[in-house]
């Protein structure tokens, strides 16, 4: 079981909770969240996410990750304009924040 902030992810049962609420995710949303939560506080590059989630070393459409990230943030209730769970670091990648207090402005 992975637990970061108020999000819990069970890789064995492929289930996710935010607080007490279970969140239903698609397969790719789950894999994206798992890839980020497995490295809390670390910036994960888009190349690493493409390899981990989409099993490819390249991507032809950079929007693939953005689209799935948008769906994931919506389901988790993480405001894309002011996220506290998954932050975007331009030119570097994405990070699952270990604390809402550590989110950079």
Buried (B, 14 or more C-beta within 10 A) or exposed (E): EBEBBBBBBEEEEEBBBBEEEEBEBEEBBBBBBBBBBBBBEEBBEBEBBBBBBBEEEEBEEEEBBBEBBEBBBEBBEBEEEEBBBBBBEEEEBBBBBEEEEEBEE
